[in-house]
Amino acid sequence: MNRNREKLLKELQELDFRMIELQLFLNTHPFEAKAVEEYNTAARKSKSMTEHFEKLYGPLKLGNDDNTVPWKWVNGPWPWQSYISGKEEVDMNVGV
């Protein structure tokens, strides 16, 4: 398992969760300037972190790849997979 990859992915997930929470808040409080500013800051940081992650580890979402041969989307681990000592292992706790 690549600990740096997992750490960066967790940070991205937390940031994206923050953005969703701010979006929901702004749906009912559209004139809250501080919330809009926080959302825009989080969106810029998410974009930058996503670009950094994808340069190191490949695309996170379909459409973020440069669509070249070989098709890179399938190179990384699937969400239910983890890697221990270079061997693929299925995580049976996903969705539990």
Helices and strands as residue ranges (DSSP letters): H 3-28, H 33-57, G 72-74, E 81-84, E 87-90
